[in-house]
């Protein structure tokens, strides 16, 4: 397969690479994937979508995301293809724009499945390309790449919140499709990861110690996927249940705003302290933020929960993927993403039996799983201290 990297610019300024990759992740994840969270209440109120049907539609997106990640594992050349990146961006915009047109649970599930595949492909191509090309530059630039997800979340949340009183669910989807198209235009010329030079010897296989460290890292990221998606699905609803009004409705925006600078902050912290140590700290802080609404209600706990969740969930991704590339090379991004997305499929099913009594039980389960992820990451870091700086 022609990876089409030979004709791509390779001397772009680091800030341009960062901007293009951040726009790609904002389109794929911040808007294309996560816009469903704030739009779902509108669809339930105006389109007759039931809670169970809404969960099924969401699960279709998670399945699609897993499929996209697996494609990157089976055919790694796709991760270096500009055609795949551009085609996925186009498919993502189309899937959003068609949500108000092709109505019904089955049609919506298919569209969200397509969006999931496209989101995963954009994510692994853009993240892999950016991490490879920014490796020799300031470490915090990679953090701003992943911060694009938070920017997209905040942007889509603001759009939907504005349309809650002046528009309907159809306009919300079309507005998100338009924003995704604009972001996709910014990302259009993003260069994927370059293909290995044929004249160079193949990279040596990871040492056994590095491979063994990768196992607890993958376990931690998979557990994080389960806990994070439970929180991402129910945290805002739990906050709204305890704090009705603008604060509850705007919690998703606050999550996005907290996520926007978080990755750069965690990347800077990992320069002073080890990456595995910062990963454990992020997971511990996130577990507290997820579980907090189960113990305390009111504006204060709601603000703390939203900020802690937003400030950590993309930071965990930044630190984990940097560690994965350090341990196992480029394909690690797809392998870790596959585990993460598998966890997201399992999350709603594990939480469903706990929802009869409210959201507290589900949030406690999510917090416990993220705490277990921190333990797994810590076990790997302590066992192999020589890998203390994976993001270097």
C-alpha positions as CSV (number, residue, x, y, z in Angstrom):
1,X,0.0,0.0,0.0
2,X,1.3,3.5,-0.8
3,X,1.7,5.3,2.4
4,X,1.8,8.6,0.6
5,X,4.3,10.0,3.1
6,X,7.0,10.8,0.5
7,X,5.1,13.8,-0.8
8,X,4.1,15.2,2.6
9,X,6.0,18.2,4.2
10,X,8.6,17.1,6.7
11,X,10.0,20.5,7.7
12,X,6.9,22.2,9.1
13,X,7.4,24.2,12.3
14,X,6.6,22.2,15.4
15,X,3.7,24.5,16.3
16,X,2.1,23.9,12.9
17,X,2.3,20.1,13.4
18,X,0.9,20.6,16.9
19,X,-2.0,22.7,15.6
20,X,-2.9,20.3,12.8
21,X,-2.8,17.3,15.1
22,X,-4.8,19.0,17.9
23,X,-7.5,20.0,15.3
24,X,-7.6,16.4,14.1
25,X,-8.1,15.1,17.6
26,X,-10.6,17.8,18.4
27,X,-12.6,16.8,15.3
28,X,-12.4,13.1,15.8
29,X,-12.8,12.8,19.6
30,X,-13.8,16.1,21.1
31,X,-16.7,16.7,18.7
32,X,-17.2,13.7,16.5
33,X,-17.2,11.2,19.3
34,X,-18.2,13.1,22.5
35,X,-20.9,15.4,21.1
36,X,-23.3,12.6,21.6
37,X,-23.1,13.0,25.4
38,X,-24.7,16.5,25.5
39,X,-27.0,15.9,22.6
40,X,-28.4,12.7,24.1
41,X,-30.8,14.5,26.5
42,X,-32.2,16.5,23.5
43,X,-32.8,13.4,21.5
44,X,-34.6,11.7,24.4
45,X,-36.8,14.8,24.9
46,X,-37.5,15.6,21.3
47,X,-36.8,12.5,19.1
48,X,-38.3,9.9,21.4
49,X,-35.1,8.1,22.0
50,X,-35.4,5.9,25.1
51,X,-32.6,5.4,27.6
52,X,-32.0,1.8,26.6
53,X,-31.9,2.8,22.9
54,X,-29.6,5.6,23.6
55,X,-27.3,3.2,25.4
56,X,-27.3,0.9,22.4
57,X,-26.5,3.8,20.0
58,X,-23.6,4.7,22.3
59,X,-22.3,1.1,22.4
60,X,-22.3,1.0,18.6
61,X,-19.9,3.9,18.7
62,X,-17.6,2.1,21.1
63,X,-17.7,-1.0,18.9
64,X,-16.7,1.1,15.9
65,X,-13.9,2.7,17.8
66,X,-12.5,-0.8,18.7
67,X,-12.8,-1.9,15.1
68,X,-10.9,1.2,13.9
69,X,-8.1,0.5,16.5
70,X,-7.9,-3.2,15.4
71,X,-7.5,-2.1,11.8
72,X,-4.4,-0.2,12.8
73,X,-3.0,-3.3,14.4
74,X,-3.8,-5.7,11.5
75,X,-2.7,-3.2,8.8
76,X,-0.1,-0.8,10.4
77,X,0.6,0.7,7.0
78,X,-2.8,2.4,7.3
79,X,-1.4,4.4,10.2
80,X,1.0,6.1,7.8
81,X,-1.6,7.0,5.1
82,X,-2.7,10.5,4.3
83,X,-5.6,8.9,2.4
84,X,-6.9,7.1,5.5
85,X,-6.7,10.3,7.6
86,X,-8.6,12.4,5.0
87,X,-11.1,9.7,4.2
88,X,-11.8,9.2,7.9
89,X,-12.3,12.9,8.4
90,X,-14.8,13.0,5.6
91,X,-16.7,10.0,6.8
92,X,-16.8,11.5,10.3
93,X,-18.4,14.8,9.0
94,X,-20.9,12.8,6.9
95,X,-21.9,10.6,9.9
96,X,-22.7,13.6,12.0
97,X,-24.5,15.5,9.3
98,X,-26.7,12.5,8.5
99,X,-27.9,11.9,12.1
100,X,-30.9,14.2,11.7
101,X,-31.6,12.8,8.2
102,X,-31.5,9.0,8.7
103,X,-33.7,8.7,11.8
104,X,-34.4,5.7,13.9
105,X,-32.4,3.7,16.4
106,X,-30.9,1.3,13.8
107,X,-29.8,4.1,11.5
108,X,-28.4,6.1,14.3
109,X,-26.5,3.1,15.6
110,X,-25.0,2.5,12.1
111,X,-23.9,6.2,11.8
112,X,-22.3,6.1,15.3
113,X,-20.6,2.9,14.3
114,X,-19.1,4.6,11.3
115,X,-18.2,7.6,13.5
116,X,-16.4,5.3,15.9
117,X,-14.3,3.7,13.2
118,X,-13.4,7.0,11.7
119,X,-12.6,8.5,15.1
120,X,-10.2,5.7,16.0
121,X,-8.4,5.9,12.6
122,X,-8.0,9.7,12.8
123,X,-6.8,9.3,16.4
124,X,-4.1,6.7,15.8
125,X,-2.9,8.3,12.5
126,X,-2.8,11.9,14.0
127,X,-1.4,10.9,17.4
128,X,1.2,8.6,15.9
129,X,2.3,11.1,13.4
130,X,2.5,14.0,15.8
131,X,4.4,12.0,18.5
132,X,6.9,10.8,15.9
133,X,7.5,14.2,14.4
134,X,7.6,16.1,17.7
135,X,9.9,13.7,19.5
136,X,12.9,15.9,19.1
137,X,11.1,19.1,20.3
138,X,9.7,20.4,23.6
139,X,7.8,17.6,25.4
140,X,4.8,19.7,26.2
141,X,3.9,20.1,22.5
142,X,2.6,16.5,22.5
143,X,0.5,17.5,25.4
144,X,-1.1,20.3,23.5
145,X,-1.9,17.8,20.7
146,X,-4.0,15.7,23.0
147,X,-5.4,18.8,24.6
148,X,-7.3,19.3,21.3
149,X,-9.7,16.6,22.6
150,X,-10.6,18.9,25.5
151,X,-11.0,21.9,23.3
152,X,-13.4,19.9,21.1
153,X,-15.4,18.8,24.1
154,X,-15.7,22.3,25.4
155,X,-16.7,23.6,21.9
156,X,-19.3,21.0,21.2
157,X,-20.7,21.4,24.8
158,X,-21.0,25.2,24.3
159,X,-22.8,24.7,20.9
160,X,-25.3,22.2,22.3
161,X,-25.9,24.3,25.5
162,X,-26.6,27.3,23.3
163,X,-29.0,25.3,21.2
164,X,-30.9,23.9,24.1
165,X,-33.1,27.0,24.3
166,X,-33.0,28.2,20.6
167,X,-32.9,25.1,18.5
168,X,-33.5,21.3,18.5
169,X,-31.5,18.1,18.3
170,X,-31.2,18.3,14.5
171,X,-29.6,21.7,14.6
172,X,-27.2,20.4,17.3
173,X,-25.9,17.6,15.0
174,X,-25.6,19.9,12.0
175,X,-23.7,22.5,14.1
176,X,-21.3,19.8,15.3
177,X,-20.9,18.5,11.7
178,X,-20.0,22.0,10.6
179,X,-17.4,22.5,13.4
180,X,-15.9,19.1,12.6
181,X,-15.6,20.1,8.9
182,X,-13.7,23.3,9.9
183,X,-11.4,21.4,12.2
184,X,-10.9,18.8,9.5
185,X,-9.8,21.5,7.1
186,X,-7.1,22.6,9.6
187,X,-5.9,19.0,9.9
188,X,-6.1,18.2,6.2
189,X,-2.4,18.6,5.5
190,X,-1.2,16.8,8.6
191,X,1.6,14.5,7.8
192,X,1.3,10.9,9.1
193,X,4.2,9.0,10.7
194,X,6.9,8.5,8.1
195,X,7.6,5.0,6.9
196,X,10.8,3.4,8.1
197,X,13.7,4.0,5.7
198,X,14.4,0.8,3.7
199,X,18.2,1.3,4.0
200,X,18.1,1.3,7.7
201,X,18.2,-2.0,9.7
202,X,15.0,-3.1,11.4
203,X,14.6,-1.9,14.9
204,X,15.5,-4.5,17.5
205,X,12.7,-6.2,19.3
206,X,11.8,-4.8,22.7
207,X,13.8,-6.3,25.5
208,X,11.9,-8.8,27.8
209,X,11.9,-6.3,30.6
210,X,10.2,-3.7,28.4
211,X,7.7,-6.2,27.1
212,X,6.8,-7.2,30.7
213,X,6.4,-3.5,31.6
214,X,4.0,-3.1,28.6
215,X,1.6,-5.8,30.1
216,X,0.7,-3.9,33.2
217,X,0.6,-0.7,31.2
218,X,-1.9,-2.2,28.8
219,X,-3.9,-3.6,31.8
220,X,-4.0,-0.2,33.4
221,X,-5.1,1.5,30.2
222,X,-7.8,-1.1,29.7
223,X,-9.1,-0.7,33.2
224,X,-9.0,3.1,32.7
225,X,-11.1,2.6,29.6
226,X,-13.8,0.8,31.6
227,X,-13.9,3.4,34.5
228,X,-13.5,6.4,32.2
229,X,-16.4,5.5,30.0
230,X,-18.7,4.9,32.9
231,X,-17.8,8.3,34.3
232,X,-18.0,9.9,30.9
233,X,-21.5,8.5,30.4
234,X,-23.0,9.2,33.9
235,X,-20.8,11.8,35.6
236,X,-22.6,14.8,34.0
237,X,-26.0,13.2,34.7
238,X,-25.1,12.6,38.3
239,X,-23.9,16.2,38.7
240,X,-27.2,17.5,37.1
241,X,-29.1,15.2,39.5
242,X,-27.5,16.8,42.5
243,X,-27.1,20.3,41.2
244,X,-29.9,21.2,38.7
245,X,-29.6,24.3,36.6
246,X,-26.8,26.0,34.7
247,X,-23.9,24.5,36.7
248,X,-25.1,20.9,36.2
249,X,-25.9,21.5,32.5
250,X,-22.5,23.1,31.9
251,X,-20.5,20.4,33.7
252,X,-19.5,18.9,30.3
253,X,-18.1,22.2,29.2
254,X,-16.1,22.4,32.4
255,X,-14.7,18.9,31.8
256,X,-13.5,20.0,28.3
257,X,-12.0,23.3,29.6
258,X,-10.1,21.4,32.3
259,X,-8.9,18.8,29.7
260,X,-7.6,21.5,27.2
261,X,-4.3,22.4,29.0
262,X,-4.1,19.2,31.1
263,X,-2.0,17.1,28.7
264,X,0.7,19.8,28.4
265,X,0.8,20.2,32.2
266,X,1.2,16.4,32.7
267,X,3.9,16.3,30.0
268,X,5.8,19.0,31.8
269,X,5.4,17.3,35.1
270,X,6.7,14.1,33.6
271,X,9.9,16.0,32.7
272,X,10.5,16.7,36.4
273,X,9.2,13.4,37.7
274,X,9.0,10.0,36.0
275,X,6.3,9.4,33.5
276,X,5.0,6.2,35.3
277,X,4.9,8.2,38.6
278,X,2.8,10.9,36.9
279,X,0.6,8.3,35.3
280,X,-0.2,6.8,38.7
281,X,-0.9,10.3,40.1
282,X,-3.3,11.1,37.3
283,X,-5.1,7.8,37.8
284,X,-5.4,8.4,41.5
285,X,-6.7,11.9,41.1
286,X,-9.2,10.7,38.5
287,X,-10.5,8.0,40.7
288,X,-11.3,10.6,43.4
289,X,-13.0,12.9,41.0
290,X,-15.2,10.1,39.6
291,X,-16.3,8.8,43.0
292,X,-16.8,12.2,44.7
293,X,-20.4,12.8,43.5
294,X,-21.4,9.5,45.1
295,X,-20.4,10.8,48.5
296,X,-21.2,14.5,48.4
297,X,-23.6,16.7,46.5
298,X,-23.6,20.5,46.0
299,X,-21.8,23.0,43.8
300,X,-18.4,22.5,45.4
301,X,-18.1,18.7,44.9
302,X,-19.6,19.0,41.5
303,X,-17.0,21.5,40.4
304,X,-14.2,19.5,41.9
305,X,-15.4,16.3,40.2
306,X,-15.7,17.9,36.8
307,X,-12.3,19.5,37.0
308,X,-10.5,16.4,38.3
309,X,-12.1,14.2,35.6
310,X,-11.3,16.7,32.8
311,X,-7.8,17.4,34.1
312,X,-6.8,13.7,34.1
313,X,-8.6,11.6,31.5
314,X,-6.6,13.0,28.5
315,X,-3.4,13.3,30.6
316,X,-3.7,9.5,31.2
317,X,-3.8,9.0,27.5
318,X,-0.8,11.3,26.9
319,X,1.3,9.5,29.4
320,X,0.2,6.0,28.5
321,X,0.8,6.4,24.8
322,X,4.2,8.0,25.3
323,X,5.2,5.1,27.5
324,X,3.8,2.6,25.0
325,X,5.8,4.1,22.1
326,X,8.9,4.1,24.3
327,X,8.4,0.4,25.2
328,X,7.1,-1.2,22.0
329,X,7.3,1.2,19.2
330,X,4.6,2.8,16.9
331,X,2.2,-0.1,16.9
332,X,1.8,0.3,20.6
333,X,-0.6,3.3,20.0
334,X,-3.0,1.0,18.2
335,X,-2.6,-1.9,20.7
336,X,-3.2,0.3,23.7
337,X,-6.1,2.0,22.0
338,X,-7.7,-1.4,21.3
339,X,-7.5,-2.3,25.0
340,X,-8.9,1.1,25.9
341,X,-11.8,0.8,23.5
342,X,-12.5,-2.8,24.7
343,X,-12.9,-1.4,28.2
344,X,-15.3,1.2,26.9
345,X,-17.6,-1.6,25.5
346,X,-17.5,-3.4,28.8
347,X,-18.1,-0.4,30.9
348,X,-21.8,0.3,30.3
349,X,-22.7,-3.4,30.7
350,X,-20.9,-3.6,34.0
351,X,-22.6,-0.4,35.3
352,X,-26.1,-1.1,34.1
353,X,-27.1,-3.4,37.1
354,X,-26.1,-0.6,39.5
355,X,-28.3,2.2,38.0
356,X,-31.6,1.3,39.6
357,X,-30.7,3.2,42.8
358,X,-29.2,6.2,41.0
359,X,-25.8,6.9,39.7
360,X,-23.8,6.5,42.9
361,X,-23.1,2.8,42.5
362,X,-21.9,3.2,39.0
363,X,-19.6,6.0,39.9
364,X,-18.2,4.0,42.8
365,X,-17.5,1.1,40.5
366,X,-15.8,3.4,38.0
367,X,-13.7,5.0,40.7
368,X,-12.6,1.6,42.0
369,X,-11.6,0.4,38.5
370,X,-9.5,3.5,37.9
371,X,-7.9,3.0,41.3
372,X,-7.1,-0.6,40.2
373,X,-5.5,0.9,37.0
374,X,-3.3,3.1,39.2
375,X,-2.2,0.0,41.1
376,X,-1.4,-1.9,37.9
377,X,0.6,1.1,36.5
378,X,2.5,1.4,39.8
379,X,3.3,-2.3,39.9
380,X,4.9,-2.1,36.5
381,X,6.8,1.1,37.3
382,X,8.2,-0.2,40.5
383,X,9.3,-3.5,38.9
384,X,11.2,-1.8,36.1
385,X,12.5,1.5,37.4
386,X,15.0,1.9,34.5
387,X,12.0,2.9,32.4
388,X,11.3,5.9,34.5
389,X,11.1,8.4,31.7
390,X,9.1,6.9,28.9
391,X,8.2,10.3,27.4
392,X,11.8,11.4,26.9
